[in-house]
Amino acid sequence: MNFKSNLLPPYQLRFEQNENYLLAKVTGDEDSLEISRRFWIEITDEVGRVQPKGLLVWEDFRNMISTQELFILVSEVCEFKQFQHLRIAFVDEHFEQFDRNKLGEMIATNRGFTCRVCSRFEEAEEWLLKS
C-alpha cells in the first residue's frame, strides 16, 4: 500500500520568481475551503521565503468556494503578516467566477490590503508593475 500518494495535495501549485513579483499558479479539478487554505499556506510560506515586491496569484479551478467560505478564507489570509505590505493581483481562468472574486478583493481592501482582482493575466501584471 502506498500511503505517500494519499498525502499529495489535490492541486498543483507552481511558483515563478522574477525581479518584479512572485507568480503563484494553482490548478486543480475541484476547489474547497480546505483546499484553498492549503495552497494559501504554501503561498504564504513562499512569500515569506523570497520576500517579493508583489504577488500574482493565477487560479484555475472549475468550481469556486461559496460566498460564505470566501469571506472566511479572505479573512484568514488577511491575518498573515507576509501580505500586509505587498501588492497582490489575482486572476481566475474562469471569468464566471469574477464577481465573487471581486467580493474577495473588497473584503481584503476593507482590511487595508492592496489587492486587485483582474480578468486577464496581462491586466494583473500591468497593475503590479505600476507600483
N, C-alpha and C positions, 0 to 999 in steps of 0.2 A: 504494500500500500504506500502511495506517495503522498505524504502529508504536506510537503512543500507546495504542491500545486494548489492546495486549498488556501494558502496564505497569499497568493498573488492577488493584487487588487483587481477589481472588476472594471478597470480603466487603464489607459496608457497616458502617462504624463512625461512630457519631454521638455527640457529646458534648453534655451539658446541664449547666450550672453553676448551682447555687442557693447560698444562703448557708450551707447545712449540709454539702453534699457535691457531688462531681462524679459524674455518671452517664455511664457509657460503655456504649452499647448496640451490640452487634456481632451481625450476622446474616449468614448465607450458606448456600449449598447443602451444601457439604462442608467439614469441618474436617480439618486435618492438623497435625503438629508444626510444619512450616514456616509454615503459615497462622497458627497460634496465636502463634508467635514474632513474626510481622509485626505483628499487631494489638496484642500486648502491648508492643512497642516504641513504637507510636503512643500507647498509653495512658500509658506511662512518660513520653514527651515532654510530653504534655498535663498530667500531674500535676506535672511539673517547672515547666511554664509557669504554671499557675494556682495551685499550692500549696493544694489544698483541705484542709478539715478531715477529710474522709472520701472514700471511693471506693466506688461501687456499680457493679459490672460485671454487665450483663444480657446473657446469651448465648443465641443461638438458631441452633443448627446441628442438622441431623437426625442426624448421627453424632457420635461422640466419639473423641478420640485414645485410643490404647491405654494401659494402666496404666503400662507402661514409659515411654512418651512423656510421660505426665502427670508422672511423677516427674522426668524430665529438664526439662520446661517449668517446673514449680514451683520446682525447684532453681535454674534460670536466673533466673526472675523475682525470687527472693529475693536475688539479687545486686545488684539495683537499689536504690540508696540512697533513692530517692524514696519507697519503700514502707515503709521501716524504722519510721517513727513514725506511720503512717497506719492508721486503721481501714478495713478492706476487707471489703465484703459482696459476695457472689457469688450470682447467681440464674441458673438454666438453665431455659429454656422447656420442656425435655424432662425430665420427672420421672424417667424410666427411667435417666437419667444421674446421678441424685442420689448414689448410693452411691460412685461413682468420684470425683465432685466432692468428697465428704466426705473421701476419701483425700487429695486435694489440700490441703484445709483442714488435715488432720492434719500433712502434710509441712511446710506453711508455719508452723503454730503451733509445731511442734517446733524450728523455726529462729528462734523469737522474735517472729513476726509476729502481729498482732492481726487475725484474719480470721474470717469465718463464712460458710458455705455455707447458703443458705436455700432453701426450696421455693417461696416466693412473694415477689413484689416488696414487698408491704406488710410482710412479716416482716423483710426485709432493711433496708428504710427505717427501720422501728421500732428495729431493733438499732443502726443507725448513729446515730440521733438520741439514743440513751441515753448517748452519750459525754459 
